[in-house]
Amino acid sequence: MLNKTIEKLLIYASFHLDLSNEDVIYVRNILLDLLHQDSPFEGEINISELKGLKVPDLIIKELHAELKKNKFGDDGEIDRLIVRIMGLVTPLPSAVIKKFSDLYRKNKVKAVDYLYDLEIKNDYIQKSKVDQNLLWTTSFPKNNLEITINLSKPEKDNKTIALSRKQKENFAYPQCLLCKENEGYGGRNNHPARGNIRLIPLRLDDEIWYLQYSPYVYYDRHCIVFEGVHEPMTISHRTLSKLFAFVDQFPNFFIGSNSDLPIVGGSILNHEHFQGGAHEMPLMRAPIRKNIHLRREHRVSLSILDWYNSVLLLKSRNKQALLSVAYPIIDAWRNYSDVDADIIAKEGEDQHNTVTPIVRKIGSTYHMYIILRNNRTDKNYPDGIFHAHPEYHHIKKEGIGLIEAMGLFILPARLKRQLEEIETFFVEKKQSVSDFVEQRPEYEAFKSLLKQMDSLAPETNYHNYLIEHINTTCQGILDNTAVFKSTEKGQEAFLKFIKTLSI
């Protein structure tokens, strides 16, 4: 019965979503009216079961079934209605902000944990779905990568992302997925409902920004910090200053910005935003390859990291001193060309050089990682010279943004099915590789791998072989993104750039 499900939801919200006794009748009546119920349920309900729930899946599933039975629309319409319902039993934005602020004054970690737990309990973060993602760590001699096959977010290609940056806004509301106007929005066919999201306003330097969690939470406390105004991504002195302003307020989080150009940027380039969280990324465990001598007055250490792509690490206890070194680095890189290394800073109006900056704070010391990026294409690499090369596209073709550049690969959901089918094919071996590919055109991109596997001994553990193939592919992709390769010649070119700096 739908009215019984409403009552169970109210009890759940009282335990897990701060629904106060004074508001229960009010919210009950809103839900009864919204869902066309004449009166509330008055029978027995297992209260202890609802109190013990860690996630709302049980109620969400029951609510979906009841709404379908009562003909509230198709699955998409019902899903949007459920988001609206969960938003109604979640505290108003003002109440969430007040509680967050009260907690923040006492304990910053408890404040961000409160928001994270709230977003799980109201189903904005669908934790049970996220927990189904496949996740493992490589076992390389050094610089291990973390790899996840994401089962909850669609794959985007670079051309779609670049188009979204250039196309004119069509006055849709909200303008994008990161606008503050998403809070409470009911959704439409091409834009998800956001009735249950809650945002925390922040002041970064002299600007209003907002903190939210990613619904996909790729890692611990995966947050998004976005500007209050809908403006395109940029990398500038202002960007770097904002990153430091954030870690001063949330020292338990790292924060970073995707690059501001297609191919080397993230999946959203039309709204200024950062990504952060409490996770220690693989990049942050990388050893130092070479220390760079700076003038003493800088009070900053500068090193080249021994990492797959081209990374500078700056450390200092003094934020302004560190920024005084970081600014000339990004300014110089914007305009630096080295034709022998395929690096051309710009061609006409098209800027190619940019950076991916990341900041974290350990104790009183600031750590800043500057990943040098270039998004040039040519006839051999139409998807990007410093992007995943074609031989790796069967595993990942999307741009390598902030998260992957730091060593956490987010691979498309299709791979789970494809790997299982390939493994089953070799275990059963009922047809030739050629016939297998001919009957399944999507496996044309896997042809080289399938031929390699065809020559393996029958007792081979095909599952482990495929995982190792993914591991080395991700390693190869990060090598592709390096503007200065890890070869002797590549590192000489890196030092050549360093010598041009005025620091």
Secondary structure, 3 states (H helix, E strand, C coil): CHHHHHHHHHHHHHHHCCCCHHHHHHHHHHHHHHCCCCCCCCCCCCHHHHHCCCCCHHHHHHHHHHHHHCCCCCHHHHHHHHHHHHHHCCCCHHHHHHHHHHHHHHCHHHHHHHHHHHHHHCCCCCHHHHCCCEEEECCCCCCCCEEEECCCCCCCCHHHHHHHHHCCCCCCCCCCCCCHHHCCCCCECCECCCCCCCCEEEEECCEEEEEEECCCCCCCCCEEEEECCCCCCCCCHHHHHHHHHHHHHCCCCEEECCECCCCCECCCCCCCEEEEECCCCHHHHCCEEEEECCCHHHCCEEEEECCCCCEEEEEECCHHHHHHHHHHHHHHHHCCCEHHHCECCEECCEECEEEEEEEEEECCEEEEEEEEEECCCCCCCCCCCCCCCHHHCCCCCCCCCHHHHCCEEEECCHHHHHHHHHHHHHHHCCCCHHHHHHHCHHHHHHHHHHHHHHCCCCCCCHHHHHHHHHHHHHHHHHHHHCCCCCCHHHHHHHHHHHHCCCC
